[in-house]
Amino acid sequence: MSFFNSELGIAIAWICGVASFIYSLFQRNANIRLRAELHQTQNQVVNLQNSLNKTKVDVSKNEVTQNGEKNVHTGRNSGGMTINM
């Protein structure tokens, strides 16, 4: 018990207290960065969902067309195989 009341014990306790405070600051900054990255990722997911909702694909008579912001390859099935999507 006398060790905790000695100058060495008090110095060790003070060093541990300061070190834990500095560690908590680093962890807080890391947590803030992770939350920012999570928010960016969630925004990207929402943007992808919105773009998927805007894109409509029509499949009829072996012809594929896309009605959306960009048109992609449009052609007929020349192999005689029926495409059911």
Secondary structure, 3 states (H helix, E strand, C coil): CHHHHCHHHHHHHHHHHHHHHHHHHHHHHHHHHHHHHHHHHHHHHHHHHHHHHHCEEEEECCEEEEECCCCCCCCECCCCCCCCC
